[in-house]
Amino acid sequence: MIINLNKLKIMKNLYEKLIPKLKKNLLKNKKMYDSVNDYVIPILKSKHHYTQLTISEVNTIITWTEVDTTRWSMFDYKWGDLIFRP
């Protein structure tokens, strides 16, 4: 069986799925804080699904992307739909 690698759909990591406005905020903070580049971006690039993140990692991502969570429901936290595109 021959597999055409050009037709395979590569799964995007969480960094690639990050909502554009939030990625812009993250990159802005990257210029000011080393921990964004050393910790947050590698986490996002190493995982493909929101459910792979720990609670601590989600909190860190929320902090550095400057997400306003004041109106989030428990489902927003559970599924991460307000942070990542499907």
Rosetta blueprint (number, residue, H / E / L):
1 M L
2 I L
3 I L
4 N L
5 L H
6 N H
7 K H
8 L L
9 K L
10 I L
11 M L
12 K L
13 N L
14 L H
15 Y H
16 E H
17 K H
18 L E
19 I L
20 P H
21 K H
22 L H
23 K H
24 K H
25 N H
26 L H
27 L H
28 K H
29 N H
30 K H
31 K H
32 M H
33 Y L
34 D H
35 S H
36 V H
37 N H
38 D H
39 Y H
40 V H
41 I H
42 P H
43 I H
44 L H
45 K H
46 S H
47 K L
48 H L
49 H L
50 Y H
51 T H
52 Q H
53 L L
54 T L
55 I H
56 S H
57 E H
58 V H
59 N H
60 T H
61 I H
62 I H
63 T H
64 W H
65 T H
66 E L
67 V L
68 D L
69 T L
70 T L
71 R L
72 W L
73 S L
74 M H
75 F H
76 D H
77 Y H
78 K H
79 W H
80 G L
81 D L
82 L L
83 I L
84 F E
85 R L
86 P L
